[in-house]
């Protein structure tokens, strides 16, 4: 695009900023509740709301309260909720077998939500870290994460979640070839309408710390995840990964984290035109929320500005812990 404008004073850019009405008419991007997916943490028990210290305002919820949260989200116009389990440490094993237990915490929550709030889309996490005694997203043998053996486990996890009624599966493990294996398994089991939102470009980031606290993986993790998550220095690789996942049957793709990787969001959307999402991860949320609570920034304005950045970068939607707060602000405004 080659902009054409008259020289000053015939051209004054401030004319289109002069009033709220004119700014609204010339605004290039819009944030709505349709853009939001709300990540929530679930735990065993009943009537339990357990605050996550490193994520002010976020709590682990028992299944009954997660159902209430889903109903709240639907009432606010939020189209989807994403479930992350806090697994009892006693159920974490080296073979991660709890991941595909039909009665595990995540699968019970899926069924409960779909029974009470059928119109909200339920998204799940497909990765082994909540169930892994080693804290990794894949099976570990002699300190090495096993790619192909992990895929076999992820396929079993995929089918268990689809059987429970999940609408969208979110493979966040970054194993090579898992999308194709998951898609083939879903088709073979008759789950042809279950969507895959692939964490296609997931970086080995320092911004995940509070999330690991929330799911109880911080103490379990041995080493780091740099052999399977992306190097933060790379961007061309992200496009290759997205291309591969789309070719294997992903319906939507995600960039994670969000704000530090807006350039990747833009490149992905421009290159493929596929539904593109970003995850405003726990560290991003905690920084904004913590600064706001200390009075260092205007929390509401920073929240909205941060989310508009994703839309400006080409994202079709955002996973954000701010989702209900944003929805209330948008509704009031």
N, C-alpha and C positions, 0 to 999 in steps of 0.2 A: 504494500500500500504506500502510495506517495501522497502525503498530505499537501493540500493546496490551500493557502490562506493569504489574504491581503496583508500588506505591511501595516504596521502600527501608524496611525491610530484607527485606520479602517478596520483592522482586526484587533479586538480586545478579548482575550480569553476569559477575562473576569465577567463578561456579560452572562455567560452560561453558568456562573457560580453565584450570581447575585442573590437569588432567593431559593428557599427550599423547594418551591414548586418547579423552578427551572432546573435546579440540580437533579430533581427526580426525573424530569423529562429527558435529560442528557446522560443519565447514569448508564454505564456500560455493562455492569454486572449486578445481579440481584441475589441475595441470600434469602431462602425460604425454608420452612420446616421440611419441605420435600427433599432437601439436601442432606438431611441428618440421619445418621445411624448412632444409636446410643449404646456404648459398651457398658455392661454391668457385670459385677462380680457376684457369684453365688457360693453359698456355703451350706453345710448340713444344719439341721435343726428346724425350729419353728419359732416364728415371731422374733427372729434375731436380726439386728442391724448393728454390724461391727465396723466402726470407723477405721479407715486406712490412714494411719498417721501421716504418711508422706504424700497423701492426696486429699487435702482439706475439702470437706464436703462430699467425699465419696466413701461408700461403705460396702462391705460384703453383706449380702442379703440372703436370708433363708428363702427356700423355694416359694413359700406362701407370699413373702414380701416382694419377691421378683415378679410374681403374677400381678401384684398390685402396681408395681412399677411399670409393667407392660401396659396395664390398663391406663395408667397416667399418661404414658407416652402416646398411646393411641388417641386419648382425649385431647392431647396437645397437637395432634397432627403429625407426630413423628412416625415415619413409615416403617422403621425397622429397629430392632433391638438385638444386640450381639452379646452372647453369653460366654463368660470366662469362669471356670470353676476353681474354687479353693479346695483342693483335695486333702482329705485327712492324710497326714504323713504316714500313717500305718498302711495306707492303700498304695503308696508309691513303691514300685518295684523296678528291678532292672529290665524286666521284659514288658513293663507298662501295660499289663493286661487289663487294668481297670479302665483304660481308654476306650475299649470297645464293649464294656459291660453294658447290656441294655438298661440296667438299673442304676447306672452311675449318676452322679449328681447332675451333670449337664443334660443327660437324656431325660431324667425325671422332670427337669425344669422345662425342657422343650414341650413335653406332653402336657404339663400343667398349663403353660401359657397358651398353647394351641386350643386347649379345651375351654379356656375362659376368655381369651382375647384372640379369636381365630383370624381376624383380619390383619393383625400386625405381622409383618414378616420377621421370622426368627432366623438369625444368623448365628453360626457356631464357629468355634476355633478348631481347626484340624491340625494338631501338633501334639507331641508326646510330653512336652515339658511339665504340664500339671500332674502327670502320672509317673514321672521318671525319677527314680531314686538318685539319678545323677544330675537332674535339673536341665537336661538337654532336650532339644526338639526331636532328636533321633535316638535310636538304640546305640549303646556304647559298648564296644568290645576292646579291652586293653587300651582304653583311653581314646579310641578312634570312633567317630560317629559313622555308623554303617548306613550307606545310602539305600541300597536295594532291599535290605532286610527291613529298614524303616518304612519303605513304601508299602510292603506287605502289611505291616501293622496299621499304617494310615488308611489303607483300603478297608480294613475291618472296622476301623473307627468311623470312616465315611459312611459305611452301610448301616452301622448302628444309629448314627445321627439321622440319616435319611429315614430309616424305619421309624424313628421317634417322631418324625414330622417336621424336621428342619426345612426351611425354605431356601436358605443360602448357606453354602459351606465355604468357610474361609481358611484354606490351607496356608498356614503361616510358617511352615517348617523349612522351606527353601531346599528341599531335597530335589535332585535332578530327576525328572520323569514322573513326578507324582501326579501331575494334572491328568496326563493321559491315562494312567492307571486308575485314578479315581473316576474319570469320565466313563471308561469302559466298564468298570464295576457297577456304576449307577445305571447305565443303559442295560446291562445284563440282568440287574435285579428289578427292572421295571420302574426305576426312579428317573425317568427321562426328563421330568420337568424340574428337578432340583438344580438350582443354579450354583455355579462355582465362581466366587469372587476371590481370585488368586492374589495372595501377597507376592506379586511377581518380582518387585524390586524392594526387598527388605534389607536394610543396611545393618551392619554390626555397629550399633549406636550406643552412646552413653546415655541416651534419653529414656531408656527402658527401666531404669532402676525402680521407681515407685510401682510400676506394674508388677515387677517380680516380687515386691513386697506384698502386693495385693493377692497374688495367686500362691504365695508361699514358696516361691522357687529360689529366693535369694540365698538362703542357707544351703540349699541342695546343690546348687550349680558348682560343678568342678571345672575349672578352667574358663574358657570363653567360647564364643560362637563364631569366631572368625573364619573357620574352615567351611562354613555353609552360608552364613549371612554375608552380604556384600561389603566390599571395601568402600568406605565413605569417599575415597578419592575418585571413584569410577562413575561415569555416566553413560558412555557408549554401551558398556556391559548391561546396563539396565534395559536398554532398548532390545538387546538380543534376548534377554530373559523374558521380557514382555511378549516379544514375537513368538518365542517358543511356547509360552503358556497359552496364548491365543490359538496357536496351531494345534495344540493338544486338546483344546476343548474348553478353555476358560471362557466364561460369559462376560466377565468384568475383571478388571485388574486394579491393583492397589500399589501405591508407593508409601513406604513406611520407613522412618518418621515422615512428618509432614512439612512443617515450616522450614527446616534446614535443607529440604530437598524440593523446593518449589520449582527449581529449574528442571528437575526430572519429571515432575508432573506435566509441565508445559511441553517438554520434548515428547513424552509418551502420548499425550493427547494429539499433538500435531502430527506425529508419525503414524498413528494407528486409527484415530477417530473412534476407538472403542470406549465403552463406559469406563471412566477413569476415576478412581477414588484415592483419597489420602487418609492416613490415620494421624490425627493430632494426638500424639502419644502421651503417656503419663507424665514424662518429664516436661513436656511443653505445657501441659495443663498445670502441673505443680508450680512451674515458674510464674505463670500468669497469676494463678490463684494466690500463691505465697506473696508476691509483690503487692497484689491488691489488698490482702489482709494486713500488710504492713503500712498501707497508705502511700506506697511509692508510685502507684499508677492507678488510673481509673479502671477498675476491673471490668465493668460492663463494656466500656468503649474498647478496651484492649481485647476482650473476648470477641466482640463483633468484628473488629478490624482484622484479627488473626484469621477468622473464618472467611472473611471476604477475600483474603489473600489466596485462599485455595480456589475460590471461584475465578478469580482473575488469572490464576495459573492454568485454568482449563479443567478443573475437577468438576465432575458431575455430582459428587457427594463427598461427605466427610464423616469419618468416625470420630466422635468427640465426646468427652465426658461432660462437656458444657451443654449437651443437647437439650435437656429440659429447661435449663436457664435461658438458653437462646430462644427456644420456642415460646417461653412466657414473654420475653422482651418483644419478640416479633408480633405476638398476638396483641400485646398492649399497645404497640406502636402502629 
